[in-house]
Amino acid sequence: MRIGDTVRRPLRPFSLTVQGYLGHLRDAGFTGAPLPLGVDEQGREVLSFVPGQVHRHPLPAEAAGDDVLVDLARLIRALHEASAGWVPPPGAVWGGSPAVQGKLVGRAELVSHRDYATGNVIFRDGRPAALIDFDLARPTTRLYDIANALWYWAPLKWGDPRDRAPALEDADIPHRMAVFADAYGMTARQRAGLTPLAVDMARRYYEDSSASAKLDPVFRKHWEGGGRDVLRRAEAWLREMAPAIAARVVQPG
């Protein structure tokens, strides 16, 4: 619920941990996230309202250009730089399931957002300017966070031409990934690890989503309504395109 310049949300087990993280980002000078404002008299979490526009899938043409990828990569790099060095407090509680993350990444490097779905990126003047919905934030790696962003914005999730938005129907996705990698300033090691991680990520996302569909009726409806097929096609497309993606991403542009 929005009240003035604030957003009030139900207090959940991870809310205070995430507020501590957002407070660190504020103190580190990162301006692309909500400000943590504590808990109100009704026991609700309070965050600052982040003004701007969001674009959901399918992305419109104005949100599908290389310039958007460049700005998003720089925004995430700034988030990572601000996050580095923050140590979660003892007893920190995180949202979401750690299962997929645990299977995909090694030792955590930092806390970060981990959910760059298109509706979580705030645009201003046509360009990515801020991030919202830190519910899935938890200790992770830079590479996993980058791969998650590319899942939605390259987009790897909709890599198969049958699933793409009209604005991305003819997109050169390996090129788009290289643009993002260059703008972020990915290291040679990160570039070499990106494609294998993305392929494994697609498989793990399918397995995790399948398990969730068995437990959650709302998720089951999405899964049986086409979500299952999209993820299967994404994995097959990624495996086929992996050599081309690796060739474009490994060499800096």
MIVOKOL-520412 format. One line per 3 residues: number of its first residue (from 1); their letters; for each residue x, y, z of N, C-alpha, C. Coordinates in Angstrom, 1 decimal. Example, Ala and Ser with C-alpha at 12.3 -4.5 7.8 and 13.67 -1.06 7.14 Angstrom:
1 = as = 13.2,-5.7,7.8,12.3,-4.5,7.8,13.2,-3.3,7.8 ~ 12.8,-2.2,7.1,13.7,-1.1,7.1,12.9,0.0,7.9 .
//
This chain:
1 = mri = 0.8,-1.2,0.0,0.0,0.0,0.0,0.9,1.2,0.0 ~ 0.6,2.2,-0.9,1.4,3.4,-0.9,0.6,4.4,-0.1 ~ 1.4,5.1,0.8,0.9,6.2,1.6,1.9,7.3,1.5 .
4 = gdt = 1.5,8.4,0.7,2.4,9.5,0.5,3.6,9.0,-0.3 ~ 4.8,9.3,0.3,6.0,8.9,-0.4,6.6,7.6,0.2 ~ 5.7,6.8,0.9,6.1,5.6,1.4,5.3,4.4,0.9 .
7 = vrr = 5.9,3.2,1.0,5.2,2.0,0.7,5.1,1.1,2.0 ~ 3.9,0.7,2.3,3.8,-0.2,3.5,3.5,-1.6,3.1 ~ 4.2,-2.5,3.7,4.1,-3.9,3.3,4.0,-4.8,4.6 .
10 = plr = 3.4,-6.0,4.5,3.4,-6.9,5.6,4.8,-7.2,6.0 ~ 5.0,-7.3,7.3,6.3,-7.6,7.9,6.5,-9.1,7.8 ~ 7.6,-9.5,7.1,7.9,-11.0,6.9,9.2,-11.3,7.6 .
13 = pfs = 9.5,-12.6,7.8,10.7,-13.0,8.5,12.0,-12.4,8.1 ~ 12.1,-12.1,6.8,13.3,-11.6,6.2,13.3,-10.0,6.1 ~ 12.2,-9.4,6.5,12.1,-7.9,6.2,13.2,-7.1,6.9 .
16 = ltv = 13.5,-7.4,8.2,14.4,-6.6,8.9,15.8,-6.8,8.4 ~ 16.2,-8.0,8.0,17.5,-8.3,7.4,17.6,-7.5,6.1 ~ 16.6,-7.5,5.3,16.7,-6.7,4.0,16.8,-5.2,4.3 .
19 = qgy = 16.0,-4.8,5.3,16.1,-3.4,5.7,17.5,-3.0,6.1 ~ 18.2,-3.9,6.8,19.6,-3.7,7.2,20.5,-3.5,6.0 ~ 20.2,-4.4,5.0,21.0,-4.3,3.7,20.7,-3.0,3.0 .
22 = lgh = 19.5,-2.7,2.9,19.1,-1.4,2.2,19.7,-0.2,3.0 ~ 19.8,-0.3,4.3,20.5,0.8,5.0,21.9,0.9,4.7 ~ 22.6,-0.2,4.5,24.0,-0.2,4.1,24.1,0.4,2.7 .
25 = lrd = 23.2,0.0,1.8,23.3,0.6,0.4,23.2,2.1,0.5 ~ 22.2,2.6,1.3,22.1,4.1,1.5,23.3,4.7,2.0 ~ 23.9,4.1,3.0,25.1,4.7,3.6,26.3,4.6,2.7 .
28 = agf = 26.3,3.7,1.7,27.4,3.5,0.8,27.2,4.5,-0.4 ~ 26.1,5.2,-0.4,25.8,6.2,-1.5,25.1,5.6,-2.7 ~ 24.6,4.4,-2.6,23.8,3.9,-3.7,22.4,4.4,-3.7 .
31 = tga = 21.9,5.1,-4.7,20.6,5.8,-4.7,19.6,5.0,-5.5 ~ 19.9,3.8,-6.0,19.0,3.1,-6.9,18.2,2.0,-6.2 ~ 17.8,2.3,-4.9,17.0,1.3,-4.1,16.1,2.0,-3.2 .
34 = plp = 15.1,1.4,-2.7,14.2,2.0,-1.7,15.0,2.3,-0.4 ~ 14.6,3.3,0.3,15.2,3.6,1.6,14.4,2.8,2.7 ~ 15.1,2.2,3.6,14.4,1.5,4.7,13.9,2.5,5.8 .
37 = lgv = 12.7,2.4,6.1,12.1,3.4,7.1,11.5,2.7,8.3 ~ 11.9,1.4,8.5,11.5,0.8,9.8,10.1,0.1,9.7 ~ 9.4,0.1,10.8,8.1,-0.5,11.0,7.1,0.5,11.5 .
40 = deq = 5.9,0.5,10.9,4.9,1.5,11.4,4.1,1.0,12.6 ~ 3.2,1.8,13.1,2.4,1.5,14.3,1.5,0.3,14.1 ~ 1.3,-0.1,12.8,0.5,-1.3,12.5,1.3,-2.5,12.3 .
43 = gre = 2.6,-2.4,12.5,3.5,-3.6,12.3,3.8,-3.9,10.9 ~ 3.7,-2.9,10.0,4.1,-3.1,8.6,5.5,-2.5,8.3 ~ 6.1,-3.2,7.4,7.4,-2.7,6.9,7.2,-1.4,6.2 .
46 = vls = 8.1,-0.4,6.3,7.9,0.9,5.6,9.2,1.1,4.8 ~ 9.0,1.4,3.5,10.0,1.7,2.6,9.7,3.0,1.8 ~ 10.7,3.7,1.3,10.4,4.9,0.5,9.8,4.4,-0.8 .
49 = fvp = 8.9,5.2,-1.3,8.3,5.0,-2.7,9.4,5.4,-3.7 ~ 9.6,4.5,-4.7,10.6,4.8,-5.7,9.8,5.2,-7.0 ~ 9.9,6.5,-7.4,9.1,6.9,-8.6,9.7,6.4,-9.9 .
52 = gqv = 8.9,6.3,-10.9,9.3,5.9,-12.2,8.3,5.0,-12.9 ~ 8.8,4.3,-13.9,8.0,3.4,-14.7,8.6,2.0,-14.8 ~ 7.8,1.0,-14.8,8.3,-0.4,-15.0,7.7,-0.9,-16.3 .
55 = hrh = 8.5,-1.8,-16.9,8.0,-2.5,-18.1,8.0,-4.0,-17.8 ~ 6.9,-4.6,-18.1,6.8,-6.1,-17.9,6.9,-6.8,-19.2 ~ 7.1,-8.1,-19.1,7.1,-8.9,-20.3,5.7,-8.9,-21.0 .
58 = plp = 5.6,-8.8,-22.3,6.7,-8.6,-23.3,7.2,-7.1,-23.3 ~ 8.6,-7.0,-23.3,9.2,-5.7,-23.3,8.8,-4.9,-24.6 ~ 8.4,-3.6,-24.4,8.1,-2.7,-25.6,9.4,-2.3,-26.2 .
61 = aea = 9.3,-1.8,-27.4,10.5,-1.4,-28.2,11.4,-0.4,-27.5 ~ 10.8,0.5,-26.7,11.6,1.5,-26.1,12.4,1.0,-24.9 ~ 12.1,-0.3,-24.5,12.9,-0.9,-23.4,13.8,-2.0,-23.9 .
64 = agd = 13.9,-2.1,-25.2,14.6,-3.3,-25.7,15.9,-3.0,-26.4 ~ 16.4,-1.7,-26.3,17.6,-1.3,-27.0,18.9,-1.6,-26.2 ~ 20.0,-1.6,-26.9,21.3,-1.8,-26.3,21.6,-0.8,-25.2 .
67 = dvl = 21.1,0.5,-25.4,21.3,1.5,-24.4,20.7,1.1,-23.0 ~ 19.6,0.4,-23.0,19.0,0.0,-21.8,19.9,-1.1,-21.1 ~ 20.4,-2.0,-21.9,21.3,-3.0,-21.3,22.6,-2.3,-20.7 .
70 = vdl = 23.1,-1.3,-21.4,24.3,-0.6,-20.8,23.9,0.0,-19.5 ~ 22.8,0.7,-19.4,22.5,1.4,-18.2,22.2,0.4,-17.1 ~ 21.5,-0.7,-17.4,21.2,-1.7,-16.4,22.5,-2.4,-15.9 .
73 = arl = 23.4,-2.7,-16.8,24.7,-3.3,-16.4,25.4,-2.3,-15.4 ~ 25.4,-1.1,-15.7,26.1,-0.1,-14.9,25.4,0.1,-13.5 ~ 24.1,0.0,-13.5,23.3,0.1,-12.3,23.6,-1.1,-11.4 .
76 = ira = 23.7,-2.3,-12.0,24.0,-3.5,-11.2,25.4,-3.5,-10.7 ~ 26.3,-3.0,-11.5,27.7,-2.9,-11.1,27.8,-1.9,-9.9 ~ 27.1,-0.8,-10.0,27.1,0.1,-8.8,26.5,-0.5,-7.6 .
79 = lhe = 25.5,-1.3,-7.8,24.9,-2.0,-6.6,25.9,-3.0,-6.0 ~ 26.6,-3.7,-6.9,27.7,-4.6,-6.4,28.8,-3.9,-5.6 ~ 29.2,-2.8,-6.2,30.3,-2.1,-5.5,29.8,-1.5,-4.1 .
82 = asa = 28.6,-1.1,-4.1,28.0,-0.6,-2.8,27.8,-1.8,-1.8 ~ 27.5,-2.9,-2.3,27.2,-4.1,-1.5,28.5,-4.7,-0.9 ~ 29.6,-4.6,-1.6,30.8,-5.3,-1.2,31.3,-4.9,0.2 .
85 = gwv = 31.6,-5.9,0.9,32.1,-5.6,2.3,31.0,-5.6,3.4 ~ 29.8,-5.6,3.0,28.7,-5.7,4.0,28.6,-7.1,4.6 ~ 28.7,-7.2,5.9,28.6,-8.5,6.5,27.2,-8.6,7.2 .
88 = ppp = 26.3,-9.5,6.8,25.0,-9.7,7.4,25.1,-9.9,8.9 ~ 24.2,-9.5,9.6,24.3,-9.6,11.1,24.0,-11.1,11.5 ~ 24.5,-11.5,12.6,24.2,-12.9,13.1,22.7,-13.1,13.1 .
91 = gav = 22.2,-14.3,12.7,20.8,-14.6,12.6,20.1,-14.0,11.5 ~ 20.8,-13.5,10.5,20.1,-12.9,9.3,19.2,-13.9,8.7 ~ 18.0,-13.5,8.2,17.0,-14.3,7.6,16.8,-13.8,6.2 .
94 = wgg = 16.8,-14.7,5.2,16.6,-14.3,3.8,15.4,-14.9,3.2 ~ 14.8,-14.2,2.2,13.6,-14.7,1.5,13.9,-15.6,0.4 ~ 12.9,-16.3,-0.1,13.1,-17.2,-1.2,13.7,-18.5,-0.8 .
97 = spa = 13.8,-19.4,-1.7,14.5,-20.7,-1.5,15.9,-20.7,-1.8 ~ 16.8,-21.1,-0.9,18.2,-21.2,-1.3,18.6,-22.3,-2.1 ~ 17.7,-23.2,-2.5,18.0,-24.5,-3.1,18.7,-24.2,-4.5 .
100 = vqg = 18.1,-23.4,-5.4,18.7,-23.2,-6.7,20.0,-22.5,-6.5 ~ 20.1,-21.5,-5.7,21.4,-20.8,-5.5,22.5,-21.7,-5.1 ~ 22.2,-22.6,-4.1,23.2,-23.5,-3.6,23.7,-24.4,-4.6 .
103 = klv = 22.9,-24.8,-5.6,23.3,-25.7,-6.6,24.1,-25.0,-7.7 ~ 23.9,-23.7,-7.9,24.5,-23.0,-9.0,25.8,-22.3,-8.7 ~ 26.0,-21.8,-7.5,27.1,-21.0,-7.2,27.9,-21.5,-6.1 .
106 = gra = 29.2,-21.1,-6.0,30.0,-21.5,-4.9,29.9,-20.6,-3.7 ~ 31.1,-20.2,-3.2,31.1,-19.4,-2.0,30.6,-18.0,-2.3 ~ 29.7,-17.5,-1.5,29.2,-16.2,-1.7,30.2,-15.1,-1.6 .
109 = elv = 30.1,-14.1,-2.5,31.0,-12.9,-2.5,30.4,-11.7,-1.9 ~ 29.1,-11.6,-1.9,28.4,-10.4,-1.5,26.9,-10.6,-1.4 ~ 26.2,-9.7,-0.8,24.7,-9.8,-0.8,24.3,-9.0,-2.0 .
112 = shr = 23.3,-9.5,-2.8,22.7,-8.7,-3.9,21.3,-9.0,-4.2 ~ 20.7,-8.4,-5.2,19.3,-8.4,-5.4,18.7,-9.8,-5.9 ~ 19.3,-10.4,-6.9,19.0,-11.7,-7.4,17.7,-11.9,-8.0 .
115 = dya = 17.0,-10.8,-8.4,15.7,-11.0,-9.0,15.4,-9.8,-9.9 ~ 16.1,-9.8,-11.1,16.0,-8.7,-12.0,14.8,-8.8,-13.0 ~ 13.7,-9.5,-12.6,12.6,-9.5,-13.5,12.2,-8.1,-14.0 .
118 = tgn = 11.6,-8.1,-15.1,11.4,-6.8,-15.8,10.6,-5.8,-14.9 ~ 9.7,-6.3,-14.1,8.9,-5.5,-13.3,9.6,-4.9,-12.1 ~ 10.9,-5.3,-11.8,11.6,-4.9,-10.7,12.6,-3.8,-11.0 .
121 = vif = 12.7,-3.4,-12.3,13.6,-2.3,-12.7,12.8,-1.1,-13.0 ~ 13.2,0.0,-12.3,12.5,1.3,-12.5,13.2,2.1,-13.5 ~ 12.4,2.6,-14.5,12.9,3.5,-15.6,12.5,4.9,-15.3 .
124 = rdg = 13.5,5.8,-15.6,13.2,7.2,-15.6,13.8,7.8,-16.9 ~ 13.0,8.6,-17.6,13.4,9.2,-18.9,13.9,8.1,-19.8 ~ 13.2,6.9,-19.8,13.4,5.9,-20.7,14.6,5.0,-20.4 .
127 = rpa = 15.3,5.2,-19.2,16.5,4.4,-18.9,16.4,3.8,-17.5 ~ 17.0,2.6,-17.3,17.0,2.0,-16.0,17.6,3.0,-14.9 ~ 17.0,3.2,-13.8,17.5,4.1,-12.8,17.5,3.6,-11.4 .
130 = ali = 16.7,2.5,-11.1,16.6,2.0,-9.8,16.0,0.6,-9.8 ~ 16.1,0.0,-8.6,15.7,-1.4,-8.5,14.7,-1.4,-7.3 ~ 13.7,-2.3,-7.4,12.7,-2.5,-6.3,12.6,-4.0,-6.0 .
133 = dfd = 11.8,-4.3,-5.0,11.6,-5.7,-4.6,12.8,-6.5,-4.3 ~ 13.4,-6.2,-3.2,14.6,-6.9,-2.8,14.3,-8.1,-1.9 ~ 13.1,-8.7,-2.1,12.6,-9.8,-1.3,13.5,-11.1,-1.5 .
136 = lar = 14.2,-11.2,-2.6,15.0,-12.4,-2.8,16.5,-12.1,-2.6 ~ 16.8,-11.0,-2.1,18.2,-10.6,-1.8,18.8,-11.6,-0.8 ~ 20.0,-12.0,-1.0,20.7,-12.9,-0.1,22.2,-13.0,-0.6 .
139 = ptt = 23.1,-13.6,0.2,24.4,-13.7,-0.2,24.5,-14.5,-1.5 ~ 25.3,-14.1,-2.4,25.4,-14.7,-3.8,26.8,-14.3,-4.4 ~ 26.9,-14.5,-5.7,28.1,-14.1,-6.4,27.7,-13.1,-7.5 .
142 = rly = 28.7,-12.3,-7.9,28.5,-11.3,-8.9,28.0,-12.1,-10.2 ~ 28.6,-13.2,-10.5,28.3,-13.9,-11.7,26.9,-14.4,-11.7 ~ 26.4,-15.0,-10.6,25.0,-15.4,-10.6,24.1,-14.2,-10.8 .
145 = dia = 24.4,-13.1,-10.1,23.5,-11.9,-10.2,23.5,-11.4,-11.7 ~ 24.6,-11.4,-12.4,24.7,-11.0,-13.8,23.9,-12.0,-14.6 ~ 24.0,-13.3,-14.4,23.3,-14.3,-15.2,21.8,-14.1,-15.0 .
148 = nal = 21.4,-13.8,-13.7,20.0,-13.6,-13.5,19.4,-12.4,-14.2 ~ 20.2,-11.3,-14.3,19.8,-10.1,-15.0,19.6,-10.5,-16.5 ~ 20.6,-11.2,-17.1,20.5,-11.6,-18.5,19.4,-12.6,-18.8 .
151 = wyw = 19.0,-13.3,-17.8,17.9,-14.2,-17.9,16.6,-13.5,-18.4 ~ 16.4,-12.3,-17.8,15.2,-11.5,-18.1,15.5,-10.5,-19.2 ~ 16.7,-10.0,-19.3,16.9,-8.8,-20.2,17.7,-9.1,-21.5 .
154 = apl = 18.4,-10.2,-21.6,19.0,-10.5,-22.9,18.0,-10.8,-24.0 ~ 16.9,-11.6,-23.8,16.6,-12.3,-22.6,16.8,-13.8,-22.8 ~ 17.5,-14.5,-21.9,17.7,-15.9,-22.0,16.4,-16.7,-21.7 .
157 = kwg = 15.6,-16.2,-20.9,14.3,-16.9,-20.6,13.4,-17.0,-21.8 ~ 13.5,-16.0,-22.6,12.7,-16.0,-23.9,13.6,-16.1,-25.1 ~ 14.6,-16.9,-25.0,15.6,-17.0,-26.1,15.0,-17.6,-27.3 .
160 = dpr = 14.2,-18.6,-27.1,13.5,-19.3,-28.2,12.6,-18.3,-29.0 ~ 12.8,-18.2,-30.3,12.0,-17.2,-31.1,10.5,-17.3,-30.8 ~ 10.0,-18.5,-30.5,8.6,-18.6,-30.3,8.1,-17.9,-29.1 .
163 = dra = 9.0,-17.5,-28.2,8.6,-16.9,-26.9,9.0,-15.5,-26.8 ~ 9.6,-14.9,-27.8,10.1,-13.6,-27.7,9.0,-12.5,-27.9 ~ 9.3,-11.4,-27.2,8.4,-10.2,-27.5,8.7,-9.7,-28.9 .
166 = pal = 7.6,-9.1,-29.5,7.8,-8.6,-30.9,9.0,-7.7,-31.0 ~ 9.3,-6.9,-30.0,10.4,-6.0,-30.1,11.8,-6.6,-30.1 ~ 11.8,-7.9,-29.7,13.1,-8.7,-29.7,13.0,-9.9,-30.6 .
169 = eda = 12.1,-9.9,-31.5,11.9,-11.0,-32.4,13.2,-11.3,-33.2 ~ 13.9,-10.3,-33.7,15.1,-10.5,-34.5,16.4,-10.2,-33.7 ~ 16.3,-10.1,-32.4,17.4,-9.7,-31.5,18.6,-10.7,-31.6 .
172 = dip = 19.8,-10.2,-31.6,21.0,-10.9,-31.6,21.4,-11.1,-30.1 ~ 20.9,-12.1,-29.5,21.1,-12.3,-28.0,22.5,-12.4,-27.6 ~ 23.4,-13.2,-28.3,24.8,-13.2,-28.0,25.4,-11.8,-28.0 .
175 = hrm = 25.0,-11.0,-29.0,25.5,-9.6,-29.0,25.0,-8.8,-27.8 ~ 23.7,-9.0,-27.4,23.2,-8.3,-26.3,23.9,-8.7,-25.0 ~ 24.2,-9.9,-24.9,25.0,-10.4,-23.7,26.4,-9.7,-23.6 .
178 = avf = 27.0,-9.6,-24.8,28.3,-9.0,-24.9,28.3,-7.5,-24.5 ~ 27.2,-6.9,-25.0,27.0,-5.4,-24.6,26.9,-5.3,-23.1 ~ 26.1,-6.1,-22.5,26.0,-6.1,-21.0,27.3,-6.4,-20.3 .
181 = ada = 28.0,-7.4,-20.8,29.3,-7.8,-20.2,30.3,-6.6,-20.3 ~ 30.4,-6.0,-21.4,31.3,-4.9,-21.6,30.9,-3.7,-20.7 ~ 29.6,-3.4,-20.6,29.2,-2.2,-19.8,29.4,-2.5,-18.3 .
184 = ygm = 29.2,-3.7,-17.9,29.5,-4.1,-16.5,30.9,-4.1,-16.2 ~ 31.8,-4.4,-17.2,33.2,-4.6,-16.9,33.5,-5.9,-16.4 ~ 32.9,-7.0,-16.9,33.1,-8.3,-16.5,34.6,-8.7,-16.7 .
187 = tar = 35.1,-9.5,-15.7,36.5,-10.0,-15.8,36.5,-11.1,-16.8 ~ 37.7,-11.5,-17.2,37.9,-12.7,-18.1,37.3,-13.9,-17.5 ~ 37.5,-14.1,-16.2,37.0,-15.3,-15.5,35.5,-15.3,-15.5 .
190 = qra = 34.9,-14.1,-15.2,33.4,-14.0,-15.2,32.9,-14.3,-16.6 ~ 33.5,-13.8,-17.6,33.1,-14.0,-19.0,33.1,-15.5,-19.3 ~ 34.2,-16.2,-18.9,34.4,-17.6,-19.2,33.3,-18.5,-18.5 .
193 = glt = 32.9,-18.0,-17.3,32.0,-18.8,-16.5,30.5,-18.5,-16.8 ~ 30.2,-17.4,-17.6,28.8,-17.0,-17.8,28.0,-18.0,-18.5 ~ 28.5,-18.5,-19.7,27.7,-19.4,-20.5,27.4,-20.7,-19.8 .
196 = pla = 28.4,-21.4,-19.2,28.1,-22.6,-18.5,27.1,-22.4,-17.3 ~ 27.2,-21.3,-16.6,26.3,-21.0,-15.5,24.9,-20.8,-16.1 ~ 24.8,-20.1,-17.2,23.5,-19.8,-17.8,22.8,-21.1,-18.2 .
199 = vdm = 23.5,-22.0,-18.8,22.9,-23.3,-19.2,22.4,-24.1,-18.0 ~ 23.3,-24.1,-17.0,22.9,-24.9,-15.8,21.7,-24.2,-15.1 ~ 21.7,-22.9,-15.1,20.7,-22.1,-14.5,19.3,-22.4,-15.1 .
202 = arr = 19.3,-22.5,-16.4,18.0,-22.8,-17.1,17.5,-24.2,-16.6 ~ 18.4,-25.1,-16.5,17.9,-26.5,-16.0,17.5,-26.4,-14.6 ~ 18.2,-25.7,-13.7,17.8,-25.7,-12.3,16.5,-24.9,-12.2 .
205 = yye = 16.3,-23.8,-12.9,15.1,-23.1,-12.8,13.9,-24.0,-13.2 ~ 14.1,-24.8,-14.2,13.0,-25.7,-14.6,12.7,-26.7,-13.4 ~ 13.7,-27.3,-12.9,13.5,-28.2,-11.8,12.9,-27.6,-10.6 .
208 = dss = 13.3,-26.4,-10.2,12.8,-25.7,-9.0,11.4,-25.2,-9.3 ~ 11.1,-24.8,-10.5,9.7,-24.4,-10.8,8.8,-25.6,-10.8 ~ 9.2,-26.7,-11.3,8.4,-27.9,-11.3,8.1,-28.3,-9.9 .
211 = asa = 9.0,-28.2,-9.0,8.8,-28.6,-7.6,7.8,-27.6,-7.0 ~ 8.0,-26.3,-7.3,7.1,-25.3,-6.7,5.6,-25.4,-7.2 ~ 5.5,-25.9,-8.4,4.1,-26.1,-9.0,3.4,-27.2,-8.3 .
214 = kld = 4.1,-28.1,-7.7,3.4,-29.2,-6.9,2.9,-28.7,-5.6 ~ 3.5,-27.6,-5.1,3.1,-27.1,-3.8,2.2,-25.9,-3.7 ~ 2.3,-25.1,-4.8,1.6,-23.8,-4.8,0.5,-23.8,-6.0 .
217 = pvf = -0.8,-23.8,-5.6,-1.8,-23.8,-6.7,-1.7,-22.6,-7.7 ~ -1.3,-21.4,-7.2,-1.2,-20.3,-8.1,0.0,-20.5,-9.1 ~ 1.1,-21.0,-8.6,2.2,-21.3,-9.4,1.9,-22.4,-10.4 .
220 = rkh = 1.1,-23.4,-9.9,0.7,-24.6,-10.7,0.0,-24.1,-11.9 ~ -0.9,-23.1,-11.8,-1.7,-22.6,-12.9,-0.8,-22.0,-13.9 ~ 0.2,-21.2,-13.5,1.2,-20.6,-14.4,2.0,-21.7,-15.1 .
223 = weg = 2.4,-22.7,-14.3,3.3,-23.8,-14.9,2.5,-24.5,-15.9 ~ 1.3,-24.9,-15.7,0.5,-25.7,-16.6,0.0,-24.9,-17.7 ~ -0.1,-23.6,-17.6,-0.6,-22.7,-18.6,0.5,-22.3,-19.6 .
226 = ggr = 1.7,-22.8,-19.5,2.7,-22.5,-20.5,4.1,-22.3,-20.0 ~ 4.1,-22.0,-18.6,5.4,-21.7,-18.0,6.4,-22.9,-18.2 ~ 5.9,-24.1,-18.1,6.7,-25.3,-18.2,7.4,-25.3,-19.6 .
229 = dvl = 6.6,-25.1,-20.6,7.1,-25.1,-22.0,8.1,-24.0,-22.3 ~ 7.9,-22.8,-21.7,8.8,-21.7,-22.0,10.2,-22.1,-21.4 ~ 10.2,-22.7,-20.2,11.5,-23.0,-19.6,12.2,-24.1,-20.3 .
232 = rra = 11.4,-25.1,-20.8,12.0,-26.2,-21.5,12.6,-25.7,-22.8 ~ 11.9,-24.8,-23.5,12.5,-24.2,-24.8,13.7,-23.4,-24.5 ~ 13.6,-22.6,-23.4,14.8,-21.8,-23.0,16.0,-22.6,-22.8 .
235 = eaw = 15.9,-23.7,-22.1,17.1,-24.6,-21.9,17.6,-25.2,-23.2 ~ 16.7,-25.6,-24.0,17.1,-26.2,-25.3,17.8,-25.2,-26.2 ~ 17.2,-24.0,-26.2,17.8,-22.9,-27.0,19.2,-22.5,-26.5 .
238 = lre = 19.3,-22.4,-25.2,20.6,-22.1,-24.6,21.7,-23.1,-24.9 ~ 21.3,-24.4,-24.8,22.3,-25.4,-25.1,22.8,-25.3,-26.5 ~ 21.9,-25.1,-27.4,22.2,-24.9,-28.8,23.1,-23.7,-29.1 .
241 = map = 22.8,-22.6,-28.4,23.4,-21.4,-28.7,24.7,-21.1,-27.9 ~ 25.0,-22.0,-26.9,26.1,-21.8,-26.0,27.4,-21.5,-26.7 ~ 27.8,-22.2,-27.7,29.1,-21.9,-28.4,29.1,-20.5,-28.9 .
244 = aia = 28.0,-20.1,-29.6,27.9,-18.7,-30.1,28.0,-17.7,-29.0 ~ 27.3,-17.9,-27.9,27.2,-17.0,-26.8,28.6,-16.9,-26.2 ~ 29.3,-18.0,-26.0,30.6,-18.0,-25.4,31.6,-17.2,-26.3 .
247 = arv = 31.5,-17.4,-27.6,32.4,-16.8,-28.5,32.3,-15.2,-28.5 ~ 31.0,-14.8,-28.3,30.8,-13.3,-28.3,31.1,-12.7,-26.9 ~ 30.9,-13.4,-25.9,31.0,-12.8,-24.5,32.4,-12.9,-24.0 .
250 = vqp = 33.1,-13.9,-24.4,34.5,-14.1,-23.8,35.4,-13.0,-24.3 ~ 35.3,-12.6,-25.5,36.2,-11.5,-26.0,35.5,-10.2,-25.8 ~ 36.2,-9.3,-25.0,35.6,-8.0,-24.8,35.4,-7.2,-26.1 .
253 = g = 34.2,-6.5,-26.2,33.9,-5.7,-27.4,34.8,-4.5,-27.5 .
//
